[in-house]
Amino acid sequence: MRKIIHIDMDAFYASVEQRDDPSLKGRPVIVGWAGERSVVCAASYEARKFGVYSAMAASRARRLCPEGVWITPDFERYRAASRKIREIFERHTPLVEPLSLDEAYLDVTQELTGIPTATETAEKIRSEIREETNLTASAGVAPNKFLAKIASDWRKPDGLFVIRPHQIEKFLVSLPVRKIPGVGKATEAIMTEMGIATVGDLQRFEQQALIHRFGKWGTRLWELARGIDESPVEPSRKRKSWSSENTFSKDITRDEVAEWIREQATSLWASLSKNAMRGRTVTVKLRTPDFKTATRQVTPAELPASGEEIATLAISLLEKFDFKPDAKYRLAGVGVSNFLDGDEEEEPEPTLFSEAQ
């Protein structure tokens, strides 16, 4: 049985700012740019009480939290803190798979440090992070990556939650299905129509029925609903793209796809900004109700420099597809790739483009 830890730093960028400037402690700190069309990179827990969260439009964040203290991101300091945290991880195992600057998976199945249990290892790591960086982290411990990631969110901030093998079945039955990675609002809406609200509800569906409704991703859903996740912790994987993809509860028009792209471009830009990454290529994927699938991409001379620019490029690609102008679509995806040299982040999982086909 594997022993996997997922570590997630608490409001990482905002916490670094509060650590380095004592006058910010206890105040609603929002890390992001000043422009009206920019997005929030991170929000302190004080700001979250006002409803501010990562990837939110800056204009909305200002309305929700007018007294928020806005800080321009300083990625050099965030990277420095991240490197120190990575050093702490590697004291305990060489099997460290970063997801971004502020979270990672660790495989501690093989005990190397004299600490007998994964739970004690996770607590030791959290303690070392606190003592050496003056930052807090939350941790989840479980037999696989899927469950460990869910567990790390269970007692945030500054918490530890363990899902032991004999607890998996009971834990999953009542878990809201939206907690499954990849189940966004659109997929949740489809599941609601199918009478699925919890993982227990999802367990009642045969694998073939899920494949029919969700394509190849149906197999993954069937496995996760049973707590099955054999994906290894891979230290050397490189993220080649950031993307978002949805299967819609009802087939939608090209204009509705364009509106969806605008929404997703904002989130994509927030993810790229959070990780100090810039991509050259924008890709759009479409699938019709009869399962015809196509992709188009563009690599402009100038790098996209905002969510709005990503959206404009992606929407322009809609004219490049061979589908009829009045065609409808059951699935759409938008992504950014071809990162600047040195920007590639080590990648934990397949992109949504490959995951949900």
N, C-alpha and C positions, 0 to 999 in steps of 0.2 A: 504493500500500500504506500503510495507516494505521500509526501508531506510538502505542501505548497504554502508559501506565505505571500500575500499581496500587501505591499506597503503603499499607503497613499498619504502624502503630506497634507496637512490641514491648511487650506486657503494659502497655498505656498507663497505665491508672489506677494500677496498682501501681508502675510506673516513676516516675510523677509523685510518688507518696508517698515513694519511696526517694530521689529527687532532692532533695526538700524537707526530708527528715529523714535526715541522714547516718547516724544510728544504725540505720536500717532496711536499709542496704546489706548484701547478702549474707544477709539473713534471709528466711524464708518469709512474705511479706506476702500477706494475703488481704483484698481490699476487699469489704465487704459489711456487712449489719446483724447485730446480735447475736441476734435472735430465732431460736428453733429452727426456725421455719417459713420463714425467709428463705432467700435464695439467694446464691451467690457472684457478684459483679459482675466481678471480675478477680482473677487470681492471678499473683504474680511467678514467674519461672522457677525460683526456689528452691522455691516451694510446689508447682509443677507436678511436680517430681521425686517428690513424695509422692502424685501422682495427683490433685491438686486442679485443677479447671478451671472456667471460667466457666459459669454456669447450674446448677452442682451445688448440691444442697441443703446448707445450712449445717451441718446435723447430721452429714451424711456427711463433709464437709470437715474437721470437728473430729476425727472418728474417724481419718481418714487422716493428718492433720497436727496432732496435739495441741499442738505447739510453735509453730503458726502465729501470726503477729501480725495480729490483726484490726483493720482501719481502717474507720471509717464513711465512706462516699463523700462527697467534697466536690466537687460538680459545678461550682461556680463556678471552682475552680482548674483542673479538667479542661477546661472550656470556654475559659478564658483561654489555656491551652496549645494547644488546638485552633485557636483564632483565629490565634495566631502561626504555627502550622504552615500554615494556610490562606494566610496572607500570603506565605509562602515559595513555596507552589505557584503562586500567581498572578503571581509574578515571571517565571515560565517559560511560562505559558499562561493565557489566560482560560477555557479549557475544562477546568474542574475540577468533578467530580461527587462530592460527599461521599456516603459510604455511612452514616457515623456520625461521632462525634467523632474517631475514631482511624483512619479509612481513607478513601481516595478514589481515583477514577480521574482520570487526566490524559491529554488528547489533545495530543501534541506533534508531530503530523504536520507542521504548519507551523512551521518553525524560526524563532523570534523573538528569540533571545538570543545568537546567534553560536556556540552550542554545536552542533556538526555532527551528533551522533547522539543517539538516544533513550537509549542506554545511558549515555553521558556525562552527559546531562541528569539521569537518575535518580541517578547517583552524586553529581552536584553537589547535588541536592536533599537527599539523605541526609546529605551533609557539612554543608550549611547547617543542617539540623535539629539535628544533633549539636552544632554550634558555638553556635547561637543559643538552643537550649532545653535542652541537656544531656540529650537523650533520643535513643534510637536508633529507626530505622525500617528495615523490610525492603521491598524493591521487586521487582516483576516487570515485565518489558518484553516485549511481544508485539504481533502485528498486530491483536489484538482484546481486548475486555474479558474474555471467558471465559478465554482463555489467560493474560492478564496477572495475573488474580487467582490462578490456580493457581500461576503462577511466583513470586509474592510469598511464598508459603508454603514454597517449595522449600529455601531456605537460611536460615530463621529460626533464631535472632534475628540482627539486624544484618547481613543478607545481601542480595545482588543476584543474580537469575537472569534470563537472557534466553532467549526462545524465538524464533529467527529463522524466517522463512517456510519455508526449505528443511528445517528441523528438525521441523516440525509433525507430519508423518506418522509419523516414527520415535518422536517423543515420546509421541504418543497411543496407539500400539499396545499398549504395556505399562502404561499408566496405569490404576491401579485405578478401576473404574467409580464407586466411592463418592466420588471426587474431583470428579465432576461436580456443580456446584451444584444443589441440589434433590433429589439422590439420598440420602435418609436411610436409616435401618435398614429400614423397611418396604419401600421401593422396591428396596433392595439385596437383600432376601430374595426378592422376586419375580424379580429378575434372576438370582439364584443358581439358582432353579428352572428358569429358561430357559437355564441354562448360560453366563451372562454374568458374568465376573469382571473383565475388563479392557475398556477402550474398544475394543481390537482385536476382542474377542468381539462387542461391540455393533455394530461396523461390518458384521458379516456379516448383520445383519437388514435386510430391506427396509423402507422408510419406512412402507408400508401395514401391515406386521405390527406395527410399534411403535405406530402410531395405533390399531390394533385393541386392543392390550393396555393402552396408557396414555392413550388419548384424544388430545386436541389436543397434549398435551405430547409425544406420540410424534414429532411433526414436529420439535420443538425438540431432542429427544434425538438424532434422526437427524443433524441439522445439527451439534450440538456434537461428536458422535462423529467428525466429519470436520473439526473445527476451524473450523466456519463460525459466525460471530457478527457480524452486521451492526449490532447495537444501538449507537447513538451515545453518546458522552459528553454528558450533558445537565446543564448547570450549574443549571438552574432548577427541576427537578422536585421536588415536595414529597411526602414520604411521607404517605399518608393512612391507612395501617393497618399493623399488624404481625399476621402470621398464620402458621399452620402447617397443612399439609394432607398427608394420606397416602392412597395407594391400597394396600390391604392384600393380602398374599399369599393370604389366604383370607377369605371373607366372614365378618363378625363380628356379634355380637349387640349390642343396645342397651347392655347392661351392660358389654360389652367396649369399646364406644365411650366410655362414661363413664370407664372406667379410663384409656383413651388420652388423653382430655381432661384428666384430672388431671395426667398426665405433661407434656403439652404446655403446660398453664397455667403450670407452674413455669418452663419455658423462656421463654415469652412474657413473664412478669413480669421475668425476668432481663434480657431484651432491652430492655424498657421502662425498667427501673431504670438500666441501663447508659447509656441516652440521656436520662435525666431526663425521661421522658415519662409522661403519665397520660391514659388514654382513657376516654370516657364509655360507649361502646357495645361490647357483646360480641356476636359473631356466630358461629353454628354452621352448618355446611354438611354435608349428608348425600347420598350417592348409593347407590342400591340396585343389585343385580346386573343388573337390566334397564335400567340407566342413567337411571332417574328421579332427578332432582336437585332439591333444595329447600334453602332457607336460612331461618333464623329469627334474629332479633336482639332484644336488650333494652337499654334505656338506663335504668338505675336512678337513683333520686334521689341516692344517695350514690355517689361514684366508687369503683370497685374499688381496694382498697388492698393487695392481696397476690395471689399466685398462687392461693391457696386461694379467695379471693373470686371471682376470674375463673372458676375451675373450678366453683364452686357455681352461678354465674349461667348458665354454659354448659350444665351438666348439667340445670338446670331447664328449659332450652329444648328438651331432647329430648322432653318431654311435649307440646310444641306442634306437632310434626310430624304430618301426616296419615297417615303410614305405620302399618301394623298393629303392635301391641305386640311380636309375635314376628318382625317383619321383620329381615332381615339387611342388612349394608351392606358395600359394596366400597370406599367412600371416605368419609373424614370430614375436616372442617376446623374450626378454631377461630381466631378473630381478635379483635383489639381495634382500635377506630377512634374517630373523633370526638374528637380530642385537644383538650386545653385550649388556649386561644389562646396562640400563641407556642411551642407544643411541637412543631409539625410539623418533622420533620427533612427535609432534602433527600434525595430518594429515588432510588436508582440503578436499580431494576428493578421490574417488576410484582410485586405480592404473589403468594404461592403460590395464593391463591384464583383469580386470573385466569390464572396460569401453567399450572395443571395440569388445567383443565377439559376 
